[in-house]
């Protein structure tokens, strides 16, 4: 999400932060580039124009251009303005579903991922909100639409309204309302029919269903890949039906993401959720703070910590931390780290959430460094005996040949793995001693939820985040230590070339 926009803006701000003193002309020239980047990312012209005008007005004052770190001050202004454009009122996922049964109306065009999104949201309500949900498909036009929702409902363990042939959308909505009341459901979700384009027949049907159901929430599902057209669809639906929020789908494959930036500003309706894949749990609440961070290449530390907490066991993490601080890092430890990386979404996913690592993730991918490399390394470790994993220093030529052969690889790959393990042990020990209480210790406590839980991104200064990113990439600093693992710029070569 936002890869192209992030790359373009990253280039602009890199030049600003390296420039030192700034003049108003420097800022104005940079903002022209920002405007072009926004337009290329499918942000609507009025939104791009107003955004740049607002940032320029705040960034050309003497308080910024004459400050000690003017470039970083401009980045912070852009960050704050992005949040202002994207921010809705209240929590995006705080749906009005009190006083059961609460109806939620799902609307949108055909092909936007509406039915899949309906099931994803139902799963979220069931698991996170502990709500009893009933699904009902009102799509009598698309072949097998009702069967599709029934199958998805079965997969996620949510009830679906039985199919009665011959009923129209309004009749199904009335039956769903009655079933939800009699069955003791907290929420019932109505998945309406879509069209390939907006027409009067579609709007008449949706309006009739709305009048019957009186929904607490009317969520418009739009395909984020359609760019400007997504904004036009939202405007049409809001004007004729009235929507309470938007769900953007396929945002995992969108390198532009302008629809998200335009949607809130043009329609005035909040973006509630974003779909980031086909899996049933690939639905995230839209968070303006985190999205702004992603756009500016600051990563998404909150998402990284959330994923880590899902796979890390507290006691195991504490044991690992104590070992790492002493420089104890054998092949069992490395295998554990690699397996956890896969559970957290793989190397590309993790690097994409780390500040300043987005570009490196792309470099790694282009070089063929993907999750297959992790799996090959795990296979090499599994080919070792218990003693060899605990004490890799004992591996001599004959043992190496046996291990590589057992994993179906050559000795050169095993040598790379052994070198990486040794250098990681040294780096872990150094991290364990750095800073107050040890940088590694602080990171591990955050990952496991000890010592304050999730980081509060509202209190993160983008200028400080930029400094942290520089430290990671600095060949003379911490980035240099990480770079010893063979990574261009600090992290992206962790797994060696194939």
C-alpha atoms as one frame of an Amber mdcrd trajectory, in Angstrom:
protein
   0.000   0.000   0.000   1.325   3.442  -1.053   4.672   2.059  -2.292   5.016
   4.393  -5.296   3.854   7.452  -3.378   6.179   6.591  -0.490   9.134   6.245
  -2.856   8.455   9.584  -4.548   7.945  11.488  -1.305  10.952   9.743   0.236
  13.172  11.105  -2.522  11.854  14.639  -2.031  12.336  14.620   1.741  15.746
  12.964   1.561  16.960  15.975  -0.414  15.347  18.400   2.036  16.810  16.787
   5.156  20.303  16.597   3.639  20.253  20.196   2.462  20.713  21.819   5.874
  19.444  25.411   5.669  16.268  25.889   3.634  14.871  28.893   1.802  11.213
  29.429   1.000  12.082  28.698  -2.647  13.479  25.298  -1.610  10.246  24.440
   0.181   8.093  25.672  -2.696  10.072  23.608  -5.216   9.789  20.514  -3.009
   6.038  21.014  -2.633   5.663  21.133  -6.428   7.227  17.678  -6.535   4.920
  16.525  -3.732   1.920  17.718  -5.742   3.040  15.748  -8.817   3.627  12.659
  -6.654   0.119  12.929  -5.179  -1.493  13.299  -8.608   0.451  10.309  -9.949
  -0.817   8.320  -6.948  -4.414   9.028  -8.073  -5.114  11.659  -5.440  -7.814
  13.989  -6.773  -6.640  17.387  -8.016  -8.578  19.494  -5.446  -7.279  17.356
  -2.567  -3.675  17.501  -3.838  -3.915  21.256  -4.395  -5.347  21.973  -0.938
  -2.852  19.630   0.738   0.168  21.304  -0.852  -1.226  24.781  -0.184  -1.700
  24.002   3.511   1.743  22.406   3.935   3.485  25.228   2.063   1.841  27.870
   4.245   3.060  26.141   7.412   6.494  25.160   6.090   7.649  28.509   4.684
   7.554  30.414   7.979  10.795  31.540   9.599  10.183  29.159  12.528  10.782
  26.288  10.094  13.296  27.598   7.552  15.550  29.020  10.290  15.223  26.094
  12.694  18.116  23.749  13.485  16.514  20.875  11.523  14.338  22.557   8.867
  14.064  19.506   6.593  12.806  17.326   9.431  10.368  20.049  10.479   8.884
  19.985   6.969   8.536  16.197   7.177   6.665  16.570  10.463   4.331  19.176
   8.948   3.574  16.843   6.025   3.020  13.963   8.469   0.563  16.001  10.553
  -1.257  17.259   7.448  -1.622  13.689   6.116  -3.238  12.662   9.396  -5.578
  15.655   9.179  -6.669  14.628   5.656  -7.146  10.967   6.577  -8.491  11.221
  10.126 -12.130  10.462  10.849 -13.947  11.132  14.089 -13.538   8.441  16.737
 -12.107   4.961  16.272 -12.577   3.765  12.665 -13.746   0.299  13.720 -16.173
   1.557  16.392 -19.344   0.464  14.606 -22.754   1.348  16.022 -23.939  -2.143
  16.862 -25.553  -1.668  20.266 -29.222  -2.574  20.965 -29.324  -5.927  19.106
 -30.038  -7.001  16.522 -28.050  -4.271  14.740 -28.335  -4.257  10.928 -25.242
  -3.509   8.812 -25.863  -2.838   5.119 -22.996  -3.677   2.740 -23.159  -1.865
  -0.630 -20.890  -1.429  -3.631 -20.295  -2.326  -7.258 -19.890  -5.858  -8.538
 -16.293  -7.057  -8.365 -15.281  -4.793  -5.486 -14.895  -7.721  -3.070 -18.119
  -6.937  -1.203 -19.113 -10.514  -0.340 -15.629 -11.465   0.859 -15.425  -8.247
   2.891 -18.811  -9.010   4.471 -17.457 -12.355   5.678 -14.186 -10.800   6.883
 -16.055  -8.199   8.918 -18.378 -10.859  10.345 -15.341 -12.861  11.465 -13.857
  -9.754  13.074 -17.094  -8.983  14.933 -17.367 -12.570  16.110 -13.787 -12.907
  17.353 -12.939  -9.402  18.574 -16.314  -8.080  19.652 -17.731 -11.483  20.700
 -20.879 -10.789  18.700 -23.284 -13.388  17.346 -23.637 -12.568  13.660 -26.132
 -13.579  10.963 -25.193 -13.196   7.293 -27.748 -12.738   4.525 -27.081 -12.475
   0.792 -29.522 -10.239  -1.084 -27.804 -10.767  -4.426 -30.368 -12.541  -6.605
 -28.627 -11.542  -9.837 -25.074 -12.871  -9.705 -24.881 -16.661 -10.165 -23.942
 -18.525  -6.972 -23.600 -15.280  -4.947 -25.768 -16.683  -2.150 -23.889 -19.964
  -2.152 -20.581 -18.078  -1.972 -21.627 -16.252   1.191 -22.933 -19.499   2.713
 -19.578 -21.207   2.087 -17.659 -18.287   3.584 -19.975 -18.272   6.586 -19.294
 -21.950   7.142 -15.531 -21.332   6.934 -15.588 -18.655   9.637 -18.231 -20.307
  11.827 -20.946 -17.679  11.283 -24.598 -18.488  10.514 -26.105 -17.556   7.152
 -29.764 -17.052   6.327 -31.201 -20.127   4.548 -31.738 -19.605   0.803 -35.370
 -19.476  -0.351 -35.665 -19.517  -4.176 -37.808 -16.811  -5.787 -37.490 -14.132
  -3.106 -36.410 -10.594  -4.008 -33.942  -8.471  -2.068 -36.567  -6.714   0.069
 -38.210  -9.996   1.042 -34.838 -11.469   2.036 -34.040  -8.371   4.107 -37.367
  -8.676   5.976 -36.747 -12.369   6.664 -33.198 -11.641   7.878 -34.519  -8.997
  10.254 -37.096 -11.414  11.666 -34.594 -14.280  11.957 -32.068 -12.032  13.725
 -34.680 -10.993  16.289 -36.042 -14.470  16.926 -32.604 -16.124  16.900 -30.982
 -13.809  19.436 -28.334 -12.417  17.092 -26.360  -9.286  17.973 -25.741  -8.238
  14.384 -27.149  -9.155  10.994 -25.287  -8.191   7.842 -27.036  -7.656   4.507
 -24.826  -8.253   1.457 -26.612  -6.389  -1.339 -26.289  -6.969  -5.079 -23.889
  -4.901  -7.166 -23.605  -3.904 -10.795 -20.661  -3.288 -13.072 -21.652   0.372
 -13.007 -24.012   2.639 -11.095 -27.529   2.606 -12.530 -31.043   3.478 -11.343
 -32.076  -0.171 -10.909 -29.194  -0.758  -8.490 -29.947   2.387  -6.500 -33.684
   1.683  -6.325 -33.023  -1.786  -4.911 -30.480  -0.572  -2.341 -32.807   2.259
  -1.256 -35.699  -0.180  -0.807 -33.551  -2.484   1.340 -32.296   0.475   3.359
 -35.878   1.595   4.082 -36.784  -1.890   5.335 -33.663  -2.582   7.401 -32.985
   0.917   8.765 -29.276   0.028   9.078 -27.096   1.347  11.902 -24.147   1.269
   9.503 -24.096   1.414   5.721 -20.608   0.464   4.572 -19.523   1.075   0.992
 -16.999  -1.448  -0.312 -14.820  -0.068  -3.099 -11.831  -1.449  -4.955  -8.801
   0.671  -4.043  -7.183  -0.212  -7.389  -9.783   1.826  -9.282  -8.203   5.045
  -8.054 -10.212   8.170  -8.837 -13.257   6.143  -9.882 -13.495   4.787  -6.316
 -14.015   8.350  -5.087 -16.699   8.944  -7.726 -18.516   5.736  -6.696 -18.425
   6.801  -3.044 -19.845  10.211  -3.889 -22.700   8.652  -5.891 -23.652   6.099
  -3.240 -23.501   8.645  -0.446 -25.689  11.071  -2.356 -28.368   8.510  -3.260
 -28.286   5.997  -0.397 -26.279   7.581   2.380 -23.208   5.771   3.706 -21.627
   5.824   7.148 -18.176   4.636   6.123 -15.962   3.105   3.461 -14.037  -0.165
   3.185 -11.172  -0.096   0.673 -10.261  -3.499  -0.748  -7.174  -4.798  -2.556
  -4.971  -2.240  -0.861  -2.213  -4.853  -0.589  -1.674  -4.661  -4.333  -1.988
  -0.899  -4.773   1.259   0.937  -5.326  -0.540   4.296  -5.502  -3.184   4.428
  -2.773  -4.550   7.822  -3.778  -8.121   6.681  -3.266  -7.533   6.521   0.480
  -6.171  10.057   0.549  -9.029  11.435  -1.550 -11.917   9.480  -0.037 -12.173
  11.196   3.326 -11.572  14.692   1.949 -14.046  14.404  -0.948 -16.907  12.473
   0.681 -16.494  13.510   4.291 -17.057   9.853   5.231 -14.442   7.939   7.242
 -12.508   4.985   5.897 -13.406   2.239   8.357 -11.359  -0.718   7.154  -8.879
  -1.762   4.464  -8.657  -5.193   2.882  -5.080  -6.421   2.532  -5.451  -9.878
   1.000  -7.781 -12.780   0.351  -7.519 -14.479   3.738 -10.443 -14.083   6.117
  -8.350 -12.213   8.686  -6.869  -9.812   6.110  -8.994  -6.861   7.196  -7.483
  -4.010   9.211  -9.037  -1.006  10.896  -7.963   2.115   9.038  -5.559   4.089
  11.234  -4.589   7.548   9.970  -1.489   7.704  12.209  -0.131   4.434  10.898
  -1.042   5.116   7.262   0.708   8.500   7.389   3.768   6.735   8.763   3.722
   4.200   5.939   3.380   6.908   3.290   6.410   8.779   4.640   8.507   5.613
   4.895   8.388   5.513   8.695   7.106   1.954   8.634   4.357   0.647  10.881
   5.870  -0.227  14.231   2.464  -0.850  15.799   1.590  -3.496  13.197   5.021
  -5.098  13.657   4.550  -5.299  17.436   1.019  -6.660  17.048   2.271  -9.432
  14.761   5.144 -10.203  17.128   2.801 -10.484  20.100   0.681 -12.973  18.158
   3.596 -15.409  17.696   5.936 -14.710  20.633   5.457 -16.458  23.947   6.496
 -14.211  26.839   8.534 -16.818  28.752  10.295 -18.001  25.618  11.101 -14.404
  24.640  12.525 -13.651  28.082  14.773 -16.716  27.887  15.957 -15.742  24.427
  16.691 -12.178  25.561  18.945 -13.370  28.402  20.831 -15.665  26.019  21.245
 -12.974  23.378  22.605 -10.447  25.884  25.379 -12.905  26.700  26.125 -13.445
  23.010  24.665 -16.964  23.190  23.080 -17.491  19.806  23.302 -20.988  18.361
  21.547 -22.689  15.480  18.489 -23.501  17.603  18.091 -19.783  18.324  18.517
 -18.914  14.657  15.944 -21.496  13.587  13.499 -20.100  16.147  14.010 -16.580
  14.763  13.527 -17.727  11.171  10.352 -19.645  12.018   8.916 -16.636  13.865
   9.726 -14.444  10.883   7.663 -16.721   8.649   4.778 -16.666  11.149   4.848
 -12.860  11.153   4.320 -12.707   7.405   7.826 -13.253   6.082  10.827 -11.045
   5.419   9.126  -8.649   2.987   6.221  -8.030   5.357   8.466  -7.365   8.366
  10.852  -5.074   6.504   7.908  -3.137   5.094   6.786  -2.320   8.642  10.215
  -1.152   9.827  11.144   2.537   9.588  13.113   3.237   6.419  13.190  -0.401
   5.353  10.561  -0.245   2.589  13.111   0.388  -0.149  15.383  -2.322   1.201
  12.518  -4.798   1.087  12.169  -4.052  -2.608  15.906  -4.450  -3.145  15.801
  -7.796  -1.387  12.843  -8.943  -3.466  14.511  -7.851  -6.704  17.619  -9.822
  -5.739  15.533 -12.954  -5.226  15.783 -12.829  -1.440  12.403 -14.108  -0.363
  10.809 -16.496   2.106  12.091 -19.473   0.111  15.567 -18.505   1.321  14.358
 -18.682   4.926  12.904 -22.137   4.343  16.165 -23.346   2.790  18.076 -22.155
   5.824  15.653 -23.903   8.171  16.160 -27.071   6.121  19.934 -26.793   6.588
  19.558 -26.386  10.354  17.160 -29.349  10.521  19.784 -31.447   8.737  22.176
 -30.971  11.668  22.359 -33.195  14.731  21.257 -31.898  18.139  24.886 -31.384
  19.196  25.759 -29.569  15.972  22.850 -27.150  16.367  23.897 -26.386  19.953
  27.575 -25.972  19.042  28.035 -24.958  15.382  31.788 -24.381  15.940  32.252
 -28.152  15.780  31.255 -28.269  12.109  34.222 -29.330  10.015  34.449 -30.271
   6.340  32.987 -33.796   6.542  30.079 -32.712   8.756  29.336 -29.741   6.499
  29.228 -32.001   3.452  26.802 -34.388   5.185  24.508 -31.555   6.374  24.402
 -29.826   2.973  23.724 -33.103   1.202  20.950 -33.957   3.644  19.230 -30.632
   2.910  19.733 -30.971  -0.854  22.082 -27.965  -1.063  25.789 -27.278  -1.444
  28.356 -26.485   1.213  28.650 -22.851   0.079  25.119 -22.134   1.269  25.844
 -23.769   4.621  28.980 -21.648   5.018  26.905 -18.501   4.447  24.463 -19.652
   7.110  27.254 -20.341   9.604  28.796 -16.931   8.953  25.437 -15.249   9.454
  24.856 -17.097  12.743  28.226 -16.021  14.124  27.799 -12.388  13.125  24.257
 -12.299  14.487  25.537 -13.589  17.828  28.037 -10.704  17.953  25.398  -8.153
  16.936  22.855  -9.433  19.463  25.415  -9.079  22.238  26.175  -5.500  21.186
  22.468  -4.604  21.001  21.963  -6.090  24.444  24.450  -3.644  25.931  23.446
  -0.500  24.019  21.522   2.317  25.659  19.529   2.474  28.854  18.621  -1.036
  29.866  19.877  -2.347  26.539  18.240  -1.694  23.187  17.540  -5.390  22.693
  15.885  -5.693  26.107  13.614  -2.731  25.416  12.638  -4.099  22.029  11.874
  -7.553  23.404   9.745  -6.108  26.196   7.729  -4.139  23.648   7.290  -7.183
  21.413   5.953  -9.300  24.247   3.663  -6.602  25.617   5.668  -6.093  28.814
   6.635  -2.605  29.863   3.804  -0.558  28.424   2.217  -2.613  25.692   1.955
  -1.231  22.168   3.850   1.927  21.221   1.697   5.048  21.063   2.254   6.332
  17.525   0.426   9.554  18.378   3.423  10.528  20.516   6.084   9.526  18.003
   7.937  12.505  16.549   8.504  11.949  12.792  11.764  13.876  13.038  13.008
  11.453  15.704  11.797   8.550  13.587  13.848   9.910  10.695  16.932  10.011
  12.939  16.326   6.410  14.013  16.074   5.417  10.361  19.395   7.104   9.604
  21.004   5.186  12.471  19.762   1.916  11.014  21.190   2.816   7.608  24.419
   4.495   8.750  27.403   2.341   7.710  29.378   3.739  10.668  26.661   3.120
  13.254  24.231   0.374  14.151  23.394  -0.049  10.478  26.999  -0.902   9.845
  26.889  -3.659  12.449  23.749  -5.040  10.833  25.378  -4.549   7.454  28.084
  -7.007   8.464  25.466  -9.669   7.988  25.800  -9.016   4.269  22.892  -6.630
   3.921  22.991  -3.669   1.528  22.224  -0.594   3.628  21.928  -2.582   6.851
  19.202  -5.230   6.567  18.225  -6.330   3.090  20.816  -9.041   2.406  20.179
 -11.091   5.520  19.656 -14.333   3.669  22.450 -14.218   1.128  22.077 -14.574
  -2.622  20.843 -17.768  -4.165
